């Protein structure tokens, strides 16, 4: 399978999909520092900048169009959420425009997939109306869809990272999409009919490749900065799973929500540990300044999540002609 990557960031979906056996046709990313990371790791893949300037003809011939569209206006960590009306998360509509333009160029009877990823806040943003707008947009484009809330710590990272995954399949029938996101087990496992949109902690847990030998992660039990601003106090507790890394938490100890007990002292997480918690190889973001690296990693799709999803997509793609309907 081939995929077009929108809002590519530093390639979380891309690296995961590549590990699953897929190939990119184009990577669309506006941030210059992220572009440097992408260019080093995918030097031969065509690149594009602002998604607003990209047309359907620029996507190549992908089987799948994916995007973790900006979450800043939807994230629970954001102080003032504007939802899809915000200037950043509202770029979702540019994603649907691209999908629409591309579909005009292909045979509609071919299996066509879309994948969207965002924070769990999407489900509650504007009283659920933003999530309704997302899936209604897919329906208007002729997609049957399913969504699921998946926690990255069940996929090979010791980080609490609950994300909404929305999968669409061209043809209006939601069953292929749900086969991708269905019950625990191999992607080819038959899951039967299920309620579309069921929330779950994720697939069956697997051993984590991320290890911090000889240390203990101590994390804040709550976002302490808001409490401190109101005259409150910080609380910490030892825990084996890290908090969700976000672009808001990068930098020094006053911003990070983790401490490491090591050698009789305390320290914050290093950038290398941020990369590992997101499933990237060490030094993946080394082209960018430290401040930009924290932002890139906090906003990235966790690589193990991309690989898990990619393998399930490929397994279902192999069987989808048997249950496909066309528009």
N, C-alpha and C positions, 0 to 999 in steps of 0.2 A: 504494500500500500504506500501511496505517496500522499504527503500532507503539505498544506500551505499554512505557515505559522504567522498569525497576526498577534500584535502586542507581545512580541517574542521575548522581550526582556533579556535575560542572560541565557535563555534556552532551556528552561526546566522541562517544559513539554517536549522540546526538540530532542534533548539528550535521552529522555525516557523513551520517546517513540523510536529513536534510532536504536536503542538497546533492544527494543522489541522487534526490530527488523524493518522498520519503515524508512522512508527517504523524504527529505524536504524538497519542495519545488521553489519556495521563496520564503524569506524571513522579513517581516515588517516590524520595524521598531524605530521610534522617533528619537530616543535618547542616545546621544553621541557616545557616552561611556559604555552603554550596553552594546552599541554597534561595534565597538572595538573588541569586546569579548566575543561576540558572535563571529566577527570576521576572522579572529584567530582560530576558533574551533571549527568553523564551517567556511573556509576560505573560498570554496568554489560555488557555494549556494548564492543565488541572486539575492540582493538586499534592497529594501525599500524603506523610506523614512516615515513621514506623516501618513497615517492610514487615510486621511481625508484626501490625499493626492493620488491614491492608488486606485486603479480600475480593475474590473474583473479580468481583463486581458493580461494583467501583470501576474496572475497567479499560477501560470503554467497549466498543467493538467493534473491537479490533485484529486485523490479519492476522498479526501477529508480536509476540511477547513477548521482550524482550531484557534482558540484565543482565550487567554486569561485576561479579560478586559479590565481596565483600571478599577480598583476597589476603593479608592480613597473616599469617594462620596457615599459608599455603602458600608464600610467597615465599622464594626462596633467600637474600634479604637479611635475613630475619628471624632473630634469634639463637636462638629456641626455637620450632620449628614444631610445632603441634598438629594441623595438617591440618583436615579437616572436623569434628573433635571440638572445635576452638576456637570461642570465642564469636562471632567475627566471620566467619570463612570458613564456619562452620556455618550461617550464614543462607542458604546455598544451598538448604537444605531448605524455607525459607519461599518461595523462588522456585518450587519444584516444587509446593508446596501451592497457590499462586496459580494456576499453570497448570492444575492439576487442577480447581480450583473453576471456573475460567473455561470449561474444556472442557465442563463439565456444562451450560453455558448456551447452547452453540452447536451447530449441526448438524455432527456429526463428519465428514461427507463433504466439507466445505469444506477447502481447503488451509489448514493452520495451521502456523505456523513458530515455532521458538524459536531464540534465539542466546545463547550464553554465552561470556564472555571471562575469561581469567585468566592468571596468570604461568605460565611453563614449569615451575615447581616443582610444579604440580598433577599432572604426569605421574609424578613420582617420590614424591610425598607418601605416607607410610605404605606404602612399597614398591609404589606403584601402586594401592593399594586405594581411595584417595580418587577417583581418576579412574574406577575401575570403578564406584564408588558413583554418580558423576555420570551416567554413560551408562546404568547400570542403571535409575536413576530415570526417565530419558527413555523407556527401553523400556517400563517399567511404565505410563507414561502413554500409550503407543501411538505413540511416535515412532520412525521410522527416523532414524539419526544418522550423522554423519561429523565427524571433527575434523582440524585441520591446525595446525601451528606456522608462524606467519607473522612475518616480521621487518619492523617498521615502516620501516626505512631503505630498503626496496625499494618503498615506497608514497608517497614524497614527503616524508620527514623524514630529516635526517642524524643520526638517533639510533638506536643499537642498541636495539631493543625487540622481543624475541621473545615472542610471546604465543600461547597456545592458544585457538583459536576452535572452538567446538562448535556445529554447526548441526543442528537436528532438524526433521523434517517429519512431520506427523501422517499415519499410515497404515502404519507399520512398514517400508516400503520405504526403504532408505538412499540409493537412487539420486538423488532430488531434492536431498538434502542434499549429496551429493558433487558434483553438478553445480554447486552454488554454490561449493564450495571446491576445485574441480578444477584442471586444468592451467593454465599461463600463457595469457593471451589474454583476449578479451572474455567477459563473463559468459554470453553466449548461445552460445558455442562448444561444440559437442558434444564430450564427453570420453570417452564410453563407460564401460565397467565398470572400476572401479579398486579397489584395496585400500583399504578404509575405514580412516582413521586414519594414513595415510602422513604423515610429517613432511617439511617442506620449508622452505627459506629464504623462500619467498613468491613472489609473482607477478613478472613481468618488471619490472626496475628502470625507474623513470621519473625525469625531471629533478626535482630537489628545489626547492621554492619557498622553502626556508629558507636564507638566505644571511647570513653575518656578514662584511660587506665589510671588507677590510683587516686581518683578524685571523686568527690560527691557534688552533685549539682544542688545548690540551695536556691530556691526561687521565691519570689514574692508571692504571697498568697492572694494578692489582688494588685491591680494597677495602683501603685502607691503615690504617684505624683499628684493625682487628683485629690487624694486624701490629705497629702501634705499641704496643698494649696489652701485647704479648708481648715488648717490647724490640726490635722490628724497625725498619724504616725505610720511608719513602715512596719510591715510584718513579713517575716521570712519563714520558710519551712523547708526541711530537706525532702527532696523528691527525685526519683529516678528519671522522670520525664520533664523535658524543658517546656517552658511556655511557648506559645506561638510567636515566632520571630516576625516582627513587622518593621516596615520602613520608619516607624516612629521611634523605635527603641535603640537605634544604632548609636555608637559612640562610647563615651566614657561611663563611669559607674553611676552617675546621676541619671542616666537615661536607660541603661540596660536593666532588664528584669531578672537577671541571673547572677549568682556568685558561685565560684568554684572554691571549695576547701582543698588546699594543696600545700604540702610542706609546712604545715603549721600556720599558714596565712590564708588570706582570701584574695581572689582576683576575679575579674570579669571574663566572659567568654572572648576568645580571640576570633579574628576573622576566619582563620582556618577551621575553628570549631563551628562557626556559623555555616561555612560551606559544607561541612560534614553533616550537620543537622538537616540541611536541605538536600543532601544526597549528591552533591557535586564533588568531583575530585579536588584534592588540595591545590590551591593556586588558580582555580578556575577564573576568578575575577581579578587577578593581579594587575591587569592593564589599567585599572581605574584607581583614583584616589580613595583613601580609606573611607571617607564620609560617603562617597558614592557607592562603594562596595556594600556598606551596611544597607543602604537603601535598595540596591539591586537585589540583594539576597532576601531582605525582608519582604519584597514584593514578588519574589519568584514563585513559580510552581515547583513543588517538591518533586525531584527527579523520580523517586520510587513510585509516586502516584502516577506520573506520566507513563512509566514503564508498565505498571499494572494495567492501566487503562489501554495502552497500546496493544498489549498482548491479548486482551479480551476483545478489542475491536477486530484484530486480525482473525481471531478464532471464529467470531460471529460472521465476519465477512465471507469466510469460507463456506458458510451454510446459508447465508441470507437469501440466495436465489430461491430456496425452497419455500420461504414465507414472505417474499417480497410482494408488495403491491405497487402499482404505478399510478401516477396522476394523469 
